[in-house]
Amino acid sequence: MLWVGERTRQLDGAHVEFLCGVANPLGIKVSDKMNPSDLVKLIEILNPSNKPGRITIITWMEAENMRVIEILNPSNKPGRITIIN
């Protein structure tokens, strides 16, 4: 599985642009540093047709910095399909 992470998830960056053309499922590593609205935008960019199974969110943070609920809730907008790993 290909993924974008802390250093490669710029919304207008080359990695995200490249992954838009990949048909395989993709992962998004989410750390406590990620802005929740950026996660929603990234999901919309990488999965514009909302294909089930296209995006897997991979949490990447230490227990004391855990903000999973705050970060992941925006991705669960009505109609947005996301698998959380």
Backbone as XML, in Angstrom:
<?xml version="1.0"?>
<chain id="A" units="angstrom">
  <residue number="1" name="MET">
    <atom name="N" x="0.841" y="-1.178" z="0.000"/>
    <atom name="CA" x="0.000" y="0.000" z="0.000"/>
    <atom name="C" x="0.884" y="1.238" z="0.000"/>
  </residue>
  <residue number="2" name="LEU">
    <atom name="N" x="0.600" y="2.130" z="-0.895"/>
    <atom name="CA" x="1.270" y="3.432" z="-0.905"/>
    <atom name="C" x="0.551" y="4.352" z="0.073"/>
  </residue>
  <residue number="3" name="TRP">
    <atom name="N" x="1.286" y="5.304" z="0.636"/>
    <atom name="CA" x="0.666" y="6.214" z="1.592"/>
    <atom name="C" x="1.339" y="7.574" z="1.549"/>
  </residue>
  <residue number="4" name="VAL">
    <atom name="N" x="0.647" y="8.554" z="2.126"/>
    <atom name="CA" x="1.232" y="9.860" z="2.382"/>
    <atom name="C" x="1.364" y="9.990" z="3.889"/>
  </residue>
  <residue number="5" name="GLY">
    <atom name="N" x="2.397" y="10.662" z="4.315"/>
    <atom name="CA" x="2.656" y="10.814" z="5.732"/>
    <atom name="C" x="2.983" y="12.248" z="6.095"/>
  </residue>
  <residue number="6" name="GLU">
    <atom name="N" x="3.597" y="12.389" z="7.232"/>
    <atom name="CA" x="3.912" y="13.718" z="7.791"/>
    <atom name="C" x="4.654" y="14.618" z="6.803"/>
  </residue>
  <residue number="7" name="ARG">
    <atom name="N" x="5.645" y="14.074" z="6.126"/>
    <atom name="CA" x="6.472" y="14.899" z="5.241"/>
    <atom name="C" x="5.976" y="14.952" z="3.798"/>
  </residue>
  <residue number="8" name="THR">
    <atom name="N" x="4.993" y="14.131" z="3.434"/>
    <atom name="CA" x="4.614" y="14.031" z="2.018"/>
    <atom name="C" x="3.154" y="14.351" z="1.739"/>
  </residue>
  <residue number="9" name="ARG">
    <atom name="N" x="2.417" y="14.893" z="2.699"/>
    <atom name="CA" x="0.976" y="15.071" z="2.514"/>
    <atom name="C" x="0.550" y="16.504" z="2.172"/>
  </residue>
  <residue number="10" name="GLN">
    <atom name="N" x="1.442" y="17.302" z="1.636"/>
    <atom name="CA" x="1.075" y="18.662" z="1.238"/>
    <atom name="C" x="-0.011" y="18.575" z="0.158"/>
  </residue>
  <residue number="11" name="LEU">
    <atom name="N" x="-1.098" y="19.297" z="0.361"/>
    <atom name="CA" x="-2.245" y="19.204" z="-0.533"/>
    <atom name="C" x="-1.891" y="19.527" z="-1.984"/>
  </residue>
  <residue number="12" name="ASP">
    <atom name="N" x="-0.926" y="20.412" z="-2.197"/>
    <atom name="CA" x="-0.515" y="20.772" z="-3.557"/>
    <atom name="C" x="0.860" y="20.198" z="-3.907"/>
  </residue>
  <residue number="13" name="GLY">
    <atom name="N" x="1.306" y="19.189" z="-3.149"/>
    <atom name="CA" x="2.633" y="18.617" z="-3.351"/>
    <atom name="C" x="2.671" y="17.511" z="-4.397"/>
  </residue>
  <residue number="14" name="ALA">
    <atom name="N" x="3.892" y="17.165" z="-4.796"/>
    <atom name="CA" x="4.104" y="16.164" z="-5.837"/>
    <atom name="C" x="3.645" y="14.766" z="-5.419"/>
  </residue>
  <residue number="15" name="HIS">
    <atom name="N" x="3.819" y="14.400" z="-4.156"/>
    <atom name="CA" x="3.410" y="13.065" z="-3.708"/>
    <atom name="C" x="1.901" y="12.885" z="-3.812"/>
  </residue>
  <residue number="16" name="VAL">
    <atom name="N" x="1.149" y="13.887" z="-3.364"/>
    <atom name="CA" x="-0.312" y="13.813" z="-3.436"/>
    <atom name="C" x="-0.753" y="13.792" z="-4.897"/>
  </residue>
  <residue number="17" name="GLU">
    <atom name="N" x="-0.154" y="14.612" z="-5.724"/>
    <atom name="CA" x="-0.498" y="14.631" z="-7.143"/>
    <atom name="C" x="-0.231" y="13.268" z="-7.783"/>
  </residue>
  <residue number="18" name="PHE">
    <atom name="N" x="0.920" y="12.670" z="-7.474"/>
    <atom name="CA" x="1.250" y="11.348" z="-8.009"/>
    <atom name="C" x="0.215" y="10.314" z="-7.580"/>
  </residue>
  <residue number="19" name="LEU">
    <atom name="N" x="-0.143" y="10.318" z="-6.286"/>
    <atom name="CA" x="-1.070" y="9.309" z="-5.770"/>
    <atom name="C" x="-2.478" y="9.451" z="-6.339"/>
  </residue>
  <residue number="20" name="CYS">
    <atom name="N" x="-2.834" y="10.622" z="-6.805"/>
    <atom name="CA" x="-4.151" y="10.795" z="-7.441"/>
    <atom name="C" x="-4.287" y="9.899" z="-8.665"/>
  </residue>
  <residue number="21" name="GLY">
    <atom name="N" x="-3.180" y="9.602" z="-9.318"/>
    <atom name="CA" x="-3.202" y="8.770" z="-10.518"/>
    <atom name="C" x="-3.006" y="7.293" z="-10.257"/>
  </residue>
  <residue number="22" name="VAL">
    <atom name="N" x="-2.849" y="6.896" z="-9.009"/>
    <atom name="CA" x="-2.649" y="5.492" z="-8.647"/>
    <atom name="C" x="-4.005" y="4.866" z="-8.347"/>
  </residue>
  <residue number="23" name="ALA">
    <atom name="N" x="-4.264" y="3.693" z="-8.910"/>
    <atom name="CA" x="-5.567" y="3.041" z="-8.715"/>
    <atom name="C" x="-5.624" y="2.200" z="-7.435"/>
  </residue>
  <residue number="24" name="ASN">
    <atom name="N" x="-4.481" y="1.845" z="-6.887"/>
    <atom name="CA" x="-4.443" y="1.010" z="-5.678"/>
    <atom name="C" x="-5.034" y="1.743" z="-4.480"/>
  </residue>
  <residue number="25" name="PRO">
    <atom name="N" x="-5.437" y="0.983" z="-3.445"/>
    <atom name="CA" x="-5.822" y="1.633" z="-2.188"/>
    <atom name="C" x="-4.650" y="2.449" z="-1.634"/>
  </residue>
  <residue number="26" name="LEU">
    <atom name="N" x="-4.969" y="3.506" z="-0.923"/>
    <atom name="CA" x="-3.954" y="4.411" z="-0.386"/>
    <atom name="C" x="-4.128" y="4.569" z="1.116"/>
  </residue>
  <residue number="27" name="GLY">
    <atom name="N" x="-3.015" y="4.848" z="1.797"/>
    <atom name="CA" x="-3.054" y="5.135" z="3.217"/>
    <atom name="C" x="-2.706" y="6.589" z="3.475"/>
  </residue>
  <residue number="28" name="ILE">
    <atom name="N" x="-3.254" y="7.106" z="4.570"/>
    <atom name="CA" x="-2.896" y="8.441" z="5.040"/>
    <atom name="C" x="-2.475" y="8.291" z="6.486"/>
  </residue>
  <residue number="29" name="LYS">
    <atom name="N" x="-1.197" y="8.571" z="6.765"/>
    <atom name="CA" x="-0.722" y="8.538" z="8.141"/>
    <atom name="C" x="-1.135" y="9.842" z="8.822"/>
  </residue>
  <residue number="30" name="VAL">
    <atom name="N" x="-1.807" y="9.708" z="9.961"/>
    <atom name="CA" x="-2.334" y="10.862" z="10.681"/>
    <atom name="C" x="-1.628" y="10.960" z="12.024"/>
  </residue>
  <residue number="31" name="SER">
    <atom name="N" x="-0.963" y="12.092" z="12.255"/>
    <atom name="CA" x="-0.301" y="12.325" z="13.535"/>
    <atom name="C" x="-1.052" y="13.398" z="14.305"/>
  </residue>
  <residue number="32" name="ASP">
    <atom name="N" x="-0.621" y="13.633" z="15.525"/>
    <atom name="CA" x="-1.250" y="14.674" z="16.347"/>
    <atom name="C" x="-0.973" y="16.069" z="15.790"/>
  </residue>
  <residue number="33" name="LYS">
    <atom name="N" x="-0.078" y="16.186" z="14.821"/>
    <atom name="CA" x="0.251" y="17.476" z="14.224"/>
    <atom name="C" x="-0.688" y="17.845" z="13.072"/>
  </residue>
  <residue number="34" name="MET">
    <atom name="N" x="-1.498" y="16.898" z="12.621"/>
    <atom name="CA" x="-2.334" y="17.146" z="11.456"/>
    <atom name="C" x="-3.562" y="17.972" z="11.806"/>
  </residue>
  <residue number="35" name="ASN">
    <atom name="N" x="-3.840" y="18.940" z="10.959"/>
    <atom name="CA" x="-5.034" y="19.763" z="11.084"/>
    <atom name="C" x="-6.222" y="18.941" z="10.567"/>
  </residue>
  <residue number="36" name="PRO">
    <atom name="N" x="-7.291" y="18.796" z="11.358"/>
    <atom name="CA" x="-8.434" y="17.987" z="10.918"/>
    <atom name="C" x="-9.023" y="18.409" z="9.577"/>
  </residue>
  <residue number="37" name="SER">
    <atom name="N" x="-9.088" y="19.694" z="9.301"/>
    <atom name="CA" x="-9.652" y="20.125" z="8.012"/>
    <atom name="C" x="-8.744" y="19.722" z="6.851"/>
  </residue>
  <residue number="38" name="ASP">
    <atom name="N" x="-7.428" y="19.655" z="7.089"/>
    <atom name="CA" x="-6.514" y="19.188" z="6.044"/>
    <atom name="C" x="-6.747" y="17.721" z="5.731"/>
  </residue>
  <residue number="39" name="LEU">
    <atom name="N" x="-7.108" y="16.933" z="6.744"/>
    <atom name="CA" x="-7.408" y="15.520" z="6.512"/>
    <atom name="C" x="-8.619" y="15.386" z="5.595"/>
  </residue>
  <residue number="40" name="VAL">
    <atom name="N" x="-9.646" y="16.145" z="5.850"/>
    <atom name="CA" x="-10.847" y="16.095" z="5.008"/>
    <atom name="C" x="-10.497" y="16.483" z="3.572"/>
  </residue>
  <residue number="41" name="LYS">
    <atom name="N" x="-9.731" y="17.557" z="3.404"/>
    <atom name="CA" x="-9.330" y="17.987" z="2.059"/>
    <atom name="C" x="-8.511" y="16.920" z="1.354"/>
  </residue>
  <residue number="42" name="LEU">
    <atom name="N" x="-7.587" y="16.295" z="2.092"/>
    <atom name="CA" x="-6.734" y="15.265" z="1.508"/>
    <atom name="C" x="-7.554" y="14.057" z="1.067"/>
  </residue>
  <residue number="43" name="ILE">
    <atom name="N" x="-8.514" y="13.658" z="1.881"/>
    <atom name="CA" x="-9.391" y="12.536" z="1.509"/>
    <atom name="C" x="-10.170" y="12.885" z="0.242"/>
  </residue>
  <residue number="44" name="GLU">
    <atom name="N" x="-10.675" y="14.101" z="0.166"/>
    <atom name="CA" x="-11.434" y="14.516" z="-1.013"/>
    <atom name="C" x="-10.564" y="14.568" z="-2.265"/>
  </residue>
  <residue number="45" name="ILE">
    <atom name="N" x="-9.295" y="14.967" z="-2.109"/>
    <atom name="CA" x="-8.373" y="15.007" z="-3.253"/>
    <atom name="C" x="-8.026" y="13.596" z="-3.720"/>
  </residue>
  <residue number="46" name="LEU">
    <atom name="N" x="-7.704" y="12.713" z="-2.781"/>
    <atom name="CA" x="-7.254" y="11.360" z="-3.138"/>
    <atom name="C" x="-8.390" y="10.405" z="-3.480"/>
  </residue>
  <residue number="47" name="ASN">
    <atom name="N" x="-9.604" y="10.733" z="-3.072"/>
    <atom name="CA" x="-10.740" y="9.858" z="-3.343"/>
    <atom name="C" x="-11.965" y="10.685" z="-3.764"/>
  </residue>
  <residue number="48" name="PRO">
    <atom name="N" x="-11.858" y="11.413" z="-4.867"/>
    <atom name="CA" x="-12.942" y="12.306" z="-5.265"/>
    <atom name="C" x="-14.249" y="11.583" z="-5.586"/>
  </residue>
  <residue number="49" name="SER">
    <atom name="N" x="-14.168" y="10.341" z="-6.022"/>
    <atom name="CA" x="-15.392" y="9.601" z="-6.348"/>
    <atom name="C" x="-15.901" y="8.789" z="-5.159"/>
  </residue>
  <residue number="50" name="ASN">
    <atom name="N" x="-15.242" y="8.929" z="-3.991"/>
    <atom name="CA" x="-15.680" y="8.271" z="-2.756"/>
    <atom name="C" x="-15.772" y="6.753" z="-2.900"/>
  </residue>
  <residue number="51" name="LYS">
    <atom name="N" x="-14.771" y="6.174" z="-3.540"/>
    <atom name="CA" x="-14.741" y="4.727" z="-3.774"/>
    <atom name="C" x="-14.468" y="3.989" z="-2.460"/>
  </residue>
  <residue number="52" name="PRO">
    <atom name="N" x="-15.343" y="3.050" z="-2.070"/>
    <atom name="CA" x="-15.119" y="2.286" z="-0.828"/>
    <atom name="C" x="-13.787" y="1.533" z="-0.876"/>
  </residue>
  <residue number="53" name="GLY">
    <atom name="N" x="-13.039" y="1.584" z="0.220"/>
    <atom name="CA" x="-11.763" y="0.871" z="0.310"/>
    <atom name="C" x="-10.580" y="1.617" z="-0.270"/>
  </residue>
  <residue number="54" name="ARG">
    <atom name="N" x="-10.795" y="2.768" z="-0.826"/>
    <atom name="CA" x="-9.707" y="3.544" z="-1.448"/>
    <atom name="C" x="-8.747" y="4.120" z="-0.407"/>
  </residue>
  <residue number="55" name="ILE">
    <atom name="N" x="-9.268" y="4.618" z="0.717"/>
    <atom name="CA" x="-8.448" y="5.299" z="1.716"/>
    <atom name="C" x="-8.480" y="4.546" z="3.041"/>
  </residue>
  <residue number="56" name="THR">
    <atom name="N" x="-7.310" y="4.327" z="3.600"/>
    <atom name="CA" x="-7.174" y="3.809" z="4.957"/>
    <atom name="C" x="-6.396" y="4.839" z="5.760"/>
  </residue>
  <residue number="57" name="ILE">
    <atom name="N" x="-6.940" y="5.230" z="6.894"/>
    <atom name="CA" x="-6.256" y="6.191" z="7.762"/>
    <atom name="C" x="-5.448" y="5.408" z="8.785"/>
  </residue>
  <residue number="58" name="ILE">
    <atom name="N" x="-4.162" y="5.742" z="8.878"/>
    <atom name="CA" x="-3.244" y="5.068" z="9.786"/>
    <atom name="C" x="-2.859" y="6.063" z="10.875"/>
  </residue>
  <residue number="59" name="THR">
    <atom name="N" x="-3.266" y="5.796" z="12.105"/>
    <atom name="CA" x="-2.924" y="6.712" z="13.195"/>
    <atom name="C" x="-1.463" y="6.516" z="13.568"/>
  </residue>
  <residue number="60" name="TRP">
    <atom name="N" x="-0.802" y="7.631" z="13.799"/>
    <atom name="CA" x="0.646" y="7.645" z="14.024"/>
    <atom name="C" x="0.943" y="8.659" z="15.113"/>
  </residue>
  <residue number="61" name="MET">
    <atom name="N" x="0.670" y="8.282" z="16.377"/>
    <atom name="CA" x="0.921" y="9.219" z="17.472"/>
    <atom name="C" x="1.085" y="8.471" z="18.786"/>
  </residue>
  <residue number="62" name="GLU">
    <atom name="N" x="1.792" y="9.087" z="19.701"/>
    <atom name="CA" x="2.003" y="8.513" z="21.018"/>
    <atom name="C" x="0.749" y="8.697" z="21.865"/>
  </residue>
  <residue number="63" name="ALA">
    <atom name="N" x="0.568" y="7.831" z="22.858"/>
    <atom name="CA" x="-0.646" y="7.836" z="23.672"/>
    <atom name="C" x="-0.914" y="9.199" z="24.311"/>
  </residue>
  <residue number="64" name="GLU">
    <atom name="N" x="0.123" y="9.866" z="24.799"/>
    <atom name="CA" x="-0.104" y="11.147" z="25.469"/>
    <atom name="C" x="-0.508" y="12.261" z="24.502"/>
  </residue>
  <residue number="65" name="ASN">
    <atom name="N" x="-0.299" y="12.047" z="23.220"/>
    <atom name="CA" x="-0.674" y="13.044" z="22.218"/>
    <atom name="C" x="-1.909" y="12.627" z="21.426"/>
  </residue>
  <residue number="66" name="MET">
    <atom name="N" x="-2.591" y="11.595" z="21.861"/>
    <atom name="CA" x="-3.699" y="11.015" z="21.109"/>
    <atom name="C" x="-4.849" y="12.014" z="20.953"/>
  </residue>
  <residue number="67" name="ARG">
    <atom name="N" x="-5.123" y="12.355" z="19.704"/>
    <atom name="CA" x="-6.241" y="13.235" z="19.363"/>
    <atom name="C" x="-7.074" y="12.583" z="18.271"/>
  </residue>
  <residue number="68" name="VAL">
    <atom name="N" x="-7.125" y="11.269" z="18.276"/>
    <atom name="CA" x="-7.751" y="10.546" z="17.169"/>
    <atom name="C" x="-9.191" y="10.975" z="16.939"/>
  </residue>
  <residue number="69" name="ILE">
    <atom name="N" x="-9.977" y="11.070" z="17.988"/>
    <atom name="CA" x="-11.384" y="11.418" z="17.823"/>
    <atom name="C" x="-11.519" y="12.800" z="17.184"/>
  </residue>
  <residue number="70" name="GLU">
    <atom name="N" x="-10.775" y="13.768" z="17.680"/>
    <atom name="CA" x="-10.844" y="15.126" z="17.141"/>
    <atom name="C" x="-10.406" y="15.171" z="15.688"/>
  </residue>
  <residue number="71" name="ILE">
    <atom name="N" x="-9.352" y="14.442" z="15.361"/>
    <atom name="CA" x="-8.815" y="14.476" z="13.997"/>
    <atom name="C" x="-9.699" y="13.699" z="13.026"/>
  </residue>
  <residue number="72" name="LEU">
    <atom name="N" x="-10.204" y="12.554" z="13.445"/>
    <atom name="CA" x="-10.919" y="11.692" z="12.512"/>
    <atom name="C" x="-12.389" y="12.036" z="12.331"/>
  </residue>
  <residue number="73" name="ASN">
    <atom name="N" x="-13.006" y="12.671" z="13.278"/>
    <atom name="CA" x="-14.428" y="12.995" z="13.136"/>
    <atom name="C" x="-14.752" y="13.786" z="11.870"/>
  </residue>
  <residue number="74" name="PRO">
    <atom name="N" x="-13.945" y="14.785" z="11.491"/>
    <atom name="CA" x="-14.290" y="15.532" z="10.267"/>
    <atom name="C" x="-14.292" y="14.659" z="9.019"/>
  </residue>
  <residue number="75" name="SER">
    <atom name="N" x="-13.536" y="13.556" z="9.010"/>
    <atom name="CA" x="-13.483" y="12.705" z="7.825"/>
    <atom name="C" x="-14.749" y="11.875" z="7.681"/>
  </residue>
  <residue number="76" name="ASN">
    <atom name="N" x="-15.561" y="11.808" z="8.723"/>
    <atom name="CA" x="-16.776" y="11.014" z="8.685"/>
    <atom name="C" x="-17.984" y="11.858" z="8.313"/>
  </residue>
  <residue number="77" name="LYS">
    <atom name="N" x="-17.782" y="12.784" z="7.409"/>
    <atom name="CA" x="-18.888" y="13.593" z="6.916"/>
    <atom name="C" x="-19.911" y="12.657" z="6.264"/>
  </residue>
  <residue number="78" name="PRO">
    <atom name="N" x="-21.174" y="13.032" z="6.243"/>
    <atom name="CA" x="-22.168" y="12.189" z="5.573"/>
    <atom name="C" x="-21.743" y="11.873" z="4.144"/>
  </residue>
  <residue number="79" name="GLY">
    <atom name="N" x="-21.769" y="10.617" z="3.801"/>
    <atom name="CA" x="-21.428" y="10.196" z="2.448"/>
    <atom name="C" x="-19.963" y="9.936" z="2.219"/>
  </residue>
  <residue number="80" name="ARG">
    <atom name="N" x="-19.080" y="10.240" z="3.159"/>
    <atom name="CA" x="-17.645" y="10.038" z="2.995"/>
    <atom name="C" x="-17.282" y="8.693" z="3.593"/>
  </residue>
  <residue number="81" name="ILE">
    <atom name="N" x="-16.744" y="7.791" z="2.782"/>
    <atom name="CA" x="-16.407" y="6.440" z="3.229"/>
    <atom name="C" x="-14.922" y="6.378" z="3.570"/>
  </residue>
  <residue number="82" name="THR">
    <atom name="N" x="-14.590" y="6.010" z="4.805"/>
    <atom name="CA" x="-13.198" y="5.922" z="5.239"/>
    <atom name="C" x="-13.034" y="4.725" z="6.163"/>
  </residue>
  <residue number="83" name="ILE">
    <atom name="N" x="-11.929" y="3.999" z="6.009"/>
    <atom name="CA" x="-11.580" y="2.906" z="6.912"/>
    <atom name="C" x="-10.505" y="3.427" z="7.840"/>
  </residue>
  <residue number="84" name="ILE">
    <atom name="N" x="-10.658" y="3.232" z="9.144"/>
    <atom name="CA" x="-9.676" y="3.694" z="10.110"/>
    <atom name="C" x="-8.924" y="2.497" z="10.644"/>
  </residue>
  <residue number="85" name="ASN">
    <atom name="N" x="-7.588" y="2.543" z="10.535"/>
    <atom name="CA" x="-6.749" y="1.439" z="10.977"/>
    <atom name="C" x="-6.023" y="1.844" z="12.241"/>
  </residue>
</chain>
